[in-house]
Amino acid sequence: MINNTMMPTFNRMIAFDRELNRLVNGKRFFVPSLDVVERADAYMITAELPGVDPAGVEISFESNTLTLRGTKEPAFKAQENEELRVYTAERVSGTFERAVRLPEYVEGDKIEATYELGVLTITVPKAVAARARKIEVKAV
C-alpha cells in the first residue's frame, strides 16, 4: 500500500514509465496485471482486462506455459474526416501477451476460464499426483 504523501511521486513514476514505453516502442501498449495463486487443488491466474472483449482473448497452454493474448481497443477513435482534440489520454490500448510458466503436474486438458467485470480468471487444476495428501502412519 502506498501512503498519500508518496502518491505524487508514484504518479510521476507511472507517467514516466508510460512515456518511456511509448518512445521505445513508437506506440502505447497494454500490459494486463496478473495474479498467480496456488491452492491445494489448482493454480488460479487472474488478469485485469478492463474494456477488453472476452471474445477477443486467446488462451493457450503448451509445454506447461499458459499464454494469454488479445487486444484492448482504444477508448475513442476519430470518425472519418473528424478531428479530435485530446486533453488527457492515460488509458493505454493495443495488443498484449502474457505468459505464465506452471509446474509440470497440472491437468492442461481441464483448464477453465471465466470473465466477469473486466477480470479474467483462469483455473488450472493440479494433477492428482501433485496434490498434497496426508499419509497415515500404521502401527505394527
Secondary structure, DSSP 8 states (H G I E B T S, - for coil): ---GGGHHHHHHHHHHHHHHHHHHHSS------EEEEE-SSEEEEEEE-TT--GGG-EEEEETTEEEEEEEE--S----TT-----S------EEEEEEEE--S-B-GGG-EEEEETTEEEEEEEB-GGGS---------
